[in-house]
Amino acid sequence: MAVEEAGQRALDLSKALSTGEGRPLSASDATRDSSEGVDYDQAAEEYGWRGPEVAFGLAYAFIEPGQTLLDIGIGTGLGSVLFHKAGLRIYGMDLSPEMLTACRKKAFAADLQQHDLTVEPYPYADTSVDHAICVGVLQFIPDVACVYREVSRILRDDGTFTFIVADRMPGEDAELAVGTEHTESGETRILYRLSGGEVGDLLGENGFAPLRNVMFSVPMDRERKRLLRVCGYVARRVRRV
């Protein structure tokens, strides 16, 4: 992913599922290899992708007009436009030049950077941002620890990190194979799921305190016959000693 995206990217699950060349989706895949930002936005609506609204609802109680927010995997900006409307200054990173171009045309982001989400460090200084989001990206990354490390470094004390992961229940495998009937690409794709305990460990190890979470479902095809269970979280960056 070289960011992606996530780089976020407010990724439409179904469109992301149709990227790749017969391998597990990488971070760069997750950044949506689509060349048309408008098509991406339309597809997100058609598939019923509600991740941006969920993320905003989780974070709303903790944000203030005039604060800054980093959208990790900003894509076309679906994940952060609501925060912009609430008065926040938006920064974004994504791997895809096409997605960044589409986002730039919407003229709401103060700064956009092309960067791989899996490569440290991110192009932002320590304690330089008030809040961060990562929406529709993390389920495409085999090892997400670097994302949490970098967000922890970049966020100011008491800042929040709002993110969505594919949820894993007891007895389920971490990897989920998505068949060709859903990928629309003729290839099987791999998604990566995290349990609540794994998310808790990632947060604790990187100086975050969980605040709220909500479970919901994401349609995986246009007919919405198969759903992916996901969980949205918001966590606060603990004050540094």
Buried (B, 14 or more C-beta within 10 A) or exposed (E): BBBBBBBBBBBBBBBBBBBBEEEBBBBBBBBBBBEEBEEBBEBBEBBBBBBBBBBBBBBEEBBEEEBBBBBBBBBBBBBBBBBBEBEBBBBBBBBBEBBBEBBBEBEBBEEBBBBBBBBEEBEBEEBEBBBBBBBBBBBBBEEBEBBBBBBBBBBBEEBBBBBBBBBBEEEEEBEBEBEEEBBEBEBBBBBBBBBBEBBBBBBEEBBBEBBBBBEBBBBBBEEBEBBBBBBBBBBBBBEEE
